Amino acid sequence: YIGKDLSNDINNVVTGMKTISNSKNIVYANSLPITSNDEIGDLTSSFNEIQKLTKRYVEQLHNSQETLMESERLASLGQLIGRNCT
């Protein structure tokens, strides 16, 4: 009984991880449900925390990318205006 219960918990974690890894967009991927209060639950909880950090980093990268693109557009516009004024 204990072996089957442990096996089910591990399978739930593996299935959840596969679902997340196959997701097109990690920012919208769901966290894994914590189904036990043992080492498997700790593993699941740690995975969810890593996923939250990854989501935060991806969002920061997107924001930085948008800021960089806007800066490049403004620099190009400034160069265009500078050429036309001379």
ABEGO torsion letter per residue (X at the ends): XAAAAAAAAAAAAAAAAAAAAABABAAABBBBBBABABAAAAAAAAAAAAAAAAAAAAAAAAAAAAAAAAAAAAAAAAAAAAAAAX
